[in-house]
Amino acid sequence: MNKVVANADEAVKDIESGMTLMLGGFGLCGIPENSIAAIVRKGINNLTCISNNAGVDDFGIGLMLQGKQVKKMISSYVGENAEFERQLLSGELEVDLIPQGTLATRAMAAGYGMPAVYLLAGVGTEVAEGKETREFNGKEYLLEEAFDSDFAIVKAWKGDKAGNLIYKDTARNFNPMMAMAGKITIAEVEELVEPGELDPNFIHTPGIYVHRIFQGEKYEKRIEQRTVRQRN
C-alpha cells in the first residue's frame, strides 16, 4: 500500500463538509500547519473539530474559524482566540469544553477500540450533566465515550514512507493518541525518509495507524505567547 501523497491538498482531498476531524498539537506546538491551510483553501464548512485548543486568530484552527468552516469545537483550552470568543458568545459556534485529561483519554480509547471509559474528572460538575455515572470502590466515576472521527490529522518531525512517525520534544503532545484514533489518519512530516532509516526504538507512532503521509513545507512554528524582559 502506497501511503505517500504529494502534498497537503492531495492528503485532504476527500475531507468534506460536515465531517469530524481530530487535529494534533498543543497551543501552536506540533499542529498540522500544511493540512489546516489546505482545508482552508478547500472552503468546506460545518466541521466538528476535536483539538486541545482552537489556535489563535490568524493561525492554526483560528484560520478555519475565520472562514466560518467550524460548527463545533471539542477542546480543553480556547483562551487565545478572540474570533472563537466572538462566535461562542454570539451563538454561531457550538463548544464542548472538556478536561484535558479526558480529551486525551477519549482519543486513546478510540485508538484502543474501546467504546467508552470511566473517569473521575468532571464528576459533580457541569461536565457530568446528562452523562452516566457509576461507583467503583466507593468512588463515583463518569462514563465518557470514545471519540468518533472521520479523519485524524497529525504533524511529526520525521516519518518514513511506511507511515512510522517520530515526534520531537513537546510536539509529541496530543499527536500520538490522535494518530491512533482516526478512521483515516493523515500525517505531515518535516522530513520524509525511506523505510528502515528510522531507529525502531524511537518510533512513537507505528505505521499501521497512518494511512497517508507527506512532507510538509514552510513551517512557521509560531510561539503562542512570547515575553521578553531586560536582564538586570
Phi, psi and omega per residue, in radians:
M1 nan 2.138 3.117
N2 -1.484 1.968 -3.092
K3 -1.649 -0.207 -3.036
V4 -1.408 2.250 3.029
V5 -2.055 2.818 -2.967
A6 -1.207 -0.682 -3.021
N7 -2.855 -3.095 -3.101
A8 -1.115 -0.687 -3.104
D9 -1.078 -0.689 3.102
E10 -1.236 -0.626 -3.105
A11 -1.111 -0.623 -3.057
V12 -1.820 0.248 -2.978
K13 -1.051 -0.519 -3.112
D14 -1.840 0.259 2.966
I15 -1.346 2.204 -3.026
E16 -2.083 2.856 3.078
S17 -0.987 2.480 3.097
G18 1.565 -0.072 -3.110
M19 -1.419 2.905 3.076
T20 -1.892 2.223 -3.082
L21 -2.106 2.411 2.938
M22 -1.792 2.309 -3.100
L23 -2.219 2.119 -3.122
G24 -1.237 2.948 3.117
G25 2.101 2.836 3.102
F26 -2.431 2.015 -2.957
G27 1.124 -2.184 3.051
L28 -1.872 0.193 -3.093
C29 -1.597 2.097 3.076
G30 1.317 0.438 3.105
I31 -1.491 2.617 3.140
P32 -1.374 1.366 -3.016
E33 -0.998 -0.819 -3.083
N34 -1.123 -0.740 -3.108
S35 -1.180 -0.711 3.102
I36 -1.071 -0.764 3.127
A37 -1.068 -0.662 3.129
A38 -1.182 -0.658 3.094
I39 -1.142 -0.681 3.078
V40 -1.065 -0.756 -3.141
R41 -1.121 -0.592 3.137
K42 -1.132 -0.531 3.110
G43 1.312 0.272 3.106
I44 -1.257 2.870 -3.075
N45 -2.550 -2.990 3.111
N46 1.055 0.585 -3.081
L47 -1.550 2.559 2.922
T48 -1.822 2.160 -3.091
C49 -2.005 2.190 3.066
I50 -1.818 1.972 -3.081
S51 -2.741 2.616 3.133
N52 -0.970 -0.617 -3.125
N53 -2.598 3.135 -3.032
A54 -1.950 0.465 3.129
G55 1.185 -2.798 3.043
V56 -2.094 3.094 -2.967
D57 -1.013 -0.616 -3.033
D58 -2.091 0.403 -3.104
F59 -2.752 2.663 3.131
G60 1.158 -2.554 -3.132
I61 -1.063 -0.374 3.065
G62 -0.955 -0.567 3.099
L63 -1.191 -0.616 3.094
M64 -1.209 -0.640 3.090
L65 -1.155 -0.704 3.107
Q66 -1.022 -0.655 -3.121
G67 -1.505 0.164 3.139
K68 0.967 0.690 -3.119
Q69 -1.591 -0.276 -3.034
V70 -1.873 2.204 3.072
K71 -1.678 -0.461 -3.102
K72 -2.568 2.382 3.035
M73 -1.990 2.271 3.008
I74 -1.957 1.852 -2.934
S75 -2.533 3.018 3.069
S76 -1.904 -0.581 -3.061
Y77 -2.478 2.252 -3.066
V78 -2.412 0.503 -2.956
G79 -1.462 -0.033 -3.053
E80 -1.953 0.343 -3.029
N81 -2.293 1.838 -3.097
A82 -1.172 -0.641 3.133
E83 -1.177 -0.656 3.043
F84 -1.014 -0.843 -3.139
E85 -1.042 -0.755 -3.121
R86 -1.096 -0.814 -3.125
Q87 -1.150 -0.631 3.114
L88 -1.134 -0.856 -3.080
L89 -1.211 -0.474 3.135
S90 -1.500 -0.110 -3.135
G91 1.452 0.164 -3.138
E92 -1.371 -0.421 -3.023
L93 -2.176 2.259 3.046
E94 -1.530 2.380 -3.068
V95 -2.289 2.305 3.003
D96 -2.025 1.758 -3.093
L97 -1.653 2.082 -3.045
I98 -2.269 2.748 3.117
P99 -1.012 2.561 -3.065
Q100 -1.086 -0.715 3.106
G101 -1.128 -0.605 3.090
T102 -1.155 -0.710 3.098
L103 -1.025 -0.828 -3.127
A104 -1.129 -0.731 -3.066
T105 -1.250 -0.627 3.101
R106 -1.170 -0.603 3.053
A107 -1.188 -0.774 3.132
M108 -1.078 -0.726 3.124
A109 -1.043 -0.709 3.110
A110 -1.080 -0.724 3.122
G111 -1.155 -0.553 3.138
Y112 -1.472 -0.108 -3.119
G113 1.390 0.364 3.121
M114 -1.637 2.256 -3.099
P115 -1.242 -0.454 -3.097
A116 -2.855 2.888 3.085
V117 -2.452 2.704 3.053
Y118 -1.759 2.243 -3.079
L119 -2.293 2.650 3.076
L120 -1.361 -0.614 -3.048
A121 -1.035 2.287 3.063
G122 1.677 -0.215 3.139
V123 -1.066 2.301 3.123
G124 1.387 0.163 3.130
T125 -2.127 -3.121 3.097
E126 -1.055 -0.471 3.135
V127 -1.029 -0.516 -3.054
A128 -1.509 -0.111 -3.065
E129 -1.048 2.204 3.102
G130 1.369 0.127 -3.109
K131 -1.958 2.667 -3.140
E132 -1.295 2.453 3.018
T133 -2.142 2.741 3.129
R134 -2.628 2.539 -3.112
E135 -1.656 2.310 3.042
F136 -2.268 2.174 3.094
N137 0.883 0.720 3.067
G138 1.450 0.027 3.118
K139 -2.060 2.542 -3.133
E140 -1.602 2.336 -3.137
Y141 -2.133 2.676 -3.101
L142 -1.843 2.293 3.107
L143 -1.409 2.122 3.114
E144 -2.098 2.248 -3.120
E145 -1.404 2.557 3.052
A146 -1.120 2.617 3.105
F147 -1.192 2.622 3.086
D148 -2.232 1.803 -3.071
S149 -2.147 2.629 3.090
D150 -1.332 -0.704 -3.129
F151 -2.388 2.536 2.900
A152 -2.009 2.319 -3.094
I153 -2.159 2.097 -3.050
V154 -2.254 2.895 3.113
K155 -2.265 2.266 -3.139
A156 -2.175 2.878 3.115
W157 -1.317 -0.953 3.118
K158 -2.264 2.598 3.048
G159 -2.621 2.726 3.045
D160 -1.913 3.015 -3.018
K161 -1.229 -0.151 3.041
A162 -1.557 -0.088 3.090
G163 1.699 0.015 3.080
N164 -1.200 2.400 -2.997
L165 -2.210 2.532 2.980
I166 -2.200 2.226 3.087
Y167 -1.742 2.649 -3.078
K168 -1.890 2.141 3.022
D169 0.938 -2.314 -3.050
T170 -1.268 -0.173 3.062
A171 -1.204 -0.104 3.080
R172 -1.183 -0.785 3.094
N173 0.224 -2.019 -3.081
F174 -1.496 -0.098 -3.043
N175 -1.062 -0.806 -3.073
P176 -1.074 -0.786 -3.101
M177 -1.272 -0.530 3.083
M178 -1.261 -0.586 3.101
A179 -1.070 -0.536 3.136
M180 -1.358 -0.366 -2.847
A181 -1.694 -0.310 -3.053
G182 -1.416 2.594 2.999
K183 -1.072 -0.698 3.022
I184 -2.242 2.187 -3.130
T185 -1.908 2.205 3.090
I186 -1.872 2.247 3.104
A187 -2.095 2.226 2.969
E188 -1.873 2.453 -3.038
V189 -2.297 2.694 3.079
E190 -1.324 -0.556 -3.134
E191 -2.412 2.175 -3.141
L192 -1.905 2.173 -3.059
V193 -2.158 3.035 3.133
E194 -1.353 2.656 3.063
P195 -0.972 2.404 -3.131
G196 1.703 -0.262 -3.119
E197 -1.415 -0.371 3.128
L198 -1.551 2.404 3.070
D199 -1.188 2.061 -3.093
P200 -1.057 -0.371 3.123
N201 -1.242 -0.267 -3.064
F202 -2.029 0.150 3.120
I203 -1.332 2.250 -3.132
H204 -1.633 -0.672 3.103
T205 -2.097 1.997 3.085
P206 -1.154 2.589 -3.075
G207 -1.069 -0.314 -3.131
I208 -1.043 -0.451 -3.097
Y209 -1.529 -0.231 -2.996
V210 -1.818 2.259 -3.105
H211 -1.788 -0.534 3.135
R212 -2.434 2.486 3.135
I213 -2.518 2.499 3.086
F214 -2.621 2.762 3.090
Q215 -1.553 2.094 3.131
G216 -1.382 3.139 -3.110
E217 -2.622 2.771 3.008
K218 0.941 0.819 3.128
Y219 -1.217 2.260 3.121
E220 -1.487 -0.613 -3.137
K221 0.863 0.973 -3.102
R222 -1.172 2.708 3.023
I223 -1.774 2.245 -3.029
E224 -1.102 -0.788 3.087
Q225 -2.433 2.426 3.105
R226 -2.308 2.217 3.113
T227 -2.030 2.259 -3.120
V228 -2.149 2.274 3.089
R229 -2.292 2.689 3.125
Q230 -1.275 2.518 3.054
R231 -1.270 2.520 3.096
N232 -1.249 nan nan
